[in-house]
């Protein structure tokens, strides 16, 4: 993948925290990952806006049902993780 060097200005205290968190993977990789995450969140928000324009806002009941389903999925994932062990699913 091609890369390009850029200059950005970051508050000094934030940079100190980022450098500590970035450690082994490096500052550039950390910043690139953060920017990808921000871009992805922005795209999701655009999708949410479009969906709400097309279908109306999500109701409280729909939101509650979605959270309940997520909790069920999390519980199932945890059940499978603890049942199959930490290396389950890895290629031999």
Buried (B, 14 or more C-beta within 10 A) or exposed (E): EEEEEEEEEEEEEEBEEBEEEBEEEEBEEBBBEEEEEEEEEEEEEEEEEEEEEEEEEEEEEEEEEEEEEEEEEEEEEEEEEEEEEEEEEEEE
